[in-house]
Amino acid sequence: MTRSIFHKAKCDLQKWFGAIEYFYASAKSVTVRELAAQINVTNNTAWKMLVKMQTASKESEQLFEHILELAHEHTSRIKKHEPHE
């Protein structure tokens, strides 16, 4: 049984979902530094996330796309509830 990309993850899901959206928006061509800056994590954390996302997208594109849909829904809900300036 394959473990999810979130297995033993220490980052919160909001960062993961942001990373997944950015990964896909960048046509899966994103650098560690770009991802780290985009979601405000260390380069080491961004590297680990990228490796997991790249592996997951190769193993099961359909499953990864479903996770992307969930991430998009989650971040959309978060943005709706953020206070407007």
C-alpha positions as CSV (number, residue, x, y, z in Angstrom):
1,M,0.0,0.0,0.0
2,T,1.4,3.4,-1.0
3,R,1.5,6.1,1.6
4,S,0.0,9.5,0.9
5,I,2.2,12.5,0.2
6,F,1.1,13.8,3.6
7,H,2.5,10.8,5.5
8,K,4.7,12.1,8.3
9,A,4.3,15.7,7.0
10,K,5.1,18.3,9.6
11,C,3.7,21.2,7.5
12,D,0.1,22.1,7.9
13,L,-2.4,21.2,5.1
14,Q,-2.8,24.8,4.0
15,K,0.9,24.9,3.0
16,W,0.6,21.5,1.3
17,F,-2.5,22.6,-0.6
18,G,-0.8,25.9,-1.6
19,A,2.2,23.9,-2.7
20,I,0.1,21.5,-4.8
21,E,-1.7,24.4,-6.5
22,Y,1.6,26.2,-7.2
23,F,3.2,22.9,-8.5
24,Y,0.4,22.4,-11.0
25,A,0.1,26.1,-12.0
26,S,3.8,26.0,-12.8
27,A,3.2,23.1,-15.1
28,K,5.1,20.9,-12.6
29,S,8.2,22.9,-13.3
30,V,9.1,24.7,-10.1
31,T,12.3,25.2,-8.3
32,V,12.9,24.5,-4.6
33,R,13.5,28.2,-4.0
34,E,10.4,29.3,-5.8
35,L,8.2,26.9,-3.9
36,A,9.9,27.8,-0.5
37,A,9.2,31.5,-1.2
38,Q,5.7,31.0,-2.4
39,I,4.5,29.0,0.6
40,N,6.9,30.5,3.2
41,V,8.8,27.3,4.2
42,T,12.5,26.4,4.3
43,N,14.3,25.2,1.2
44,N,14.7,21.8,2.8
45,T,10.9,21.5,3.5
46,A,10.2,22.7,-0.1
47,W,12.6,20.1,-1.5
48,K,10.9,17.3,0.5
49,M,7.5,18.5,-0.7
50,L,8.6,18.7,-4.3
51,V,10.0,15.2,-4.2
52,K,6.8,13.8,-2.8
53,M,4.6,15.7,-5.3
54,Q,6.8,14.6,-8.3
55,T,6.7,11.0,-7.2
56,A,2.9,11.1,-6.6
57,S,2.2,12.7,-9.9
58,K,4.2,10.0,-11.7
59,E,2.7,7.2,-9.8
60,S,-1.0,8.2,-10.2
61,E,-1.8,11.2,-12.2
62,Q,-5.5,10.8,-11.7
63,L,-5.2,10.6,-7.9
64,F,-2.9,13.6,-7.9
65,E,-5.4,15.6,-9.9
66,H,-8.1,14.7,-7.4
67,I,-5.9,15.9,-4.6
68,L,-5.4,19.1,-6.6
69,E,-9.1,19.6,-6.9
70,L,-9.5,19.2,-3.1
71,A,-6.6,21.6,-2.5
72,H,-8.3,24.2,-4.8
73,E,-11.6,23.8,-3.0
74,H,-9.9,24.2,0.4
75,T,-7.9,27.3,-0.5
76,S,-11.0,28.9,-2.1
77,R,-13.0,28.4,1.1
78,I,-10.1,29.9,3.1
79,K,-10.0,32.9,0.8
80,K,-13.7,33.5,1.2
81,H,-13.4,33.7,5.0
82,E,-10.3,36.0,5.1
83,P,-11.1,39.5,6.2
84,H,-11.0,42.0,3.4
85,E,-8.8,45.0,3.7
